[in-house]
């Protein structure tokens, strides 16, 4: 399975949660260290069902 790029400028968001409008829209509408706050900021910007995910630090192994 090929990797899918979820956002543009990922290096800027390392170690943070980010919210986009959808998996197809790579524009970040909110970001931060607290996922609840990220969801709230996305809602304030009119995003009804944001996609929220964590951007790991580069060169860090994450197992899901």
HELIX and SHEET records of a PDB file:
HELIX    1   1 UNK A   10  UNK A   13  5                                   4    
HELIX    2   2 UNK A   35  UNK A   44  1                                  10    
SHEET    1   A 3 UNK A  28  UNK A  32  0                                        
SHEET    2   A 3 UNK A  16  UNK A  20 -1                                        
SHEET    3   A 3 UNK A  51  UNK A  55 -1                                        
END                                                                             
